[in-house]
Amino acid sequence: MGCKPDGTQLGFRRYDTQTCRAGRLSYRAIEVVRRTIIGHFHHAMSRQFQRNGKIWVRVLADIPITGKPTEVRMGRVKGNPTGWIARVSRGQILFETDGVSLSNARQAATLAAHKLCSSTKFVQWS
């Protein structure tokens, strides 16, 4: 029997950002954190990251948030999607990185934690 992956184990590489509590993440927050990590790596060591560095986004915003326009009667159909969110469980891995040094990965995880609304921690594969 195989085991079902729940997103709490390192799947790809060496360093990751893991949540400390359950909650929701918007698609905008996920994209901002991804760009922050990439921007930090490009700024810190552009040559090494372009050759070896990789980032895996392990969370997907797949739940639509809908909103009805103003002055529409109650009880009709659902409104159009206005955005997307992802449900995040406690201990779930959000981002994984590899191909960079430990200090740069730790700094990028700190920058990512400041951009997210929930508390996170940095985990290193041993």
Secondary structure, 3 states (H helix, E strand, C coil): CCCCCCCCCCCCCCEEEEECCCEEEEHHHHHHHHHHHHHHHHHHCHHHHHHHCEEEECCCCCEEEEECCCCCCCCCCCCEEEEEEEEECCCCEEEEEECCCHHHHHHHHHHHHHHCCCCEEEEECC
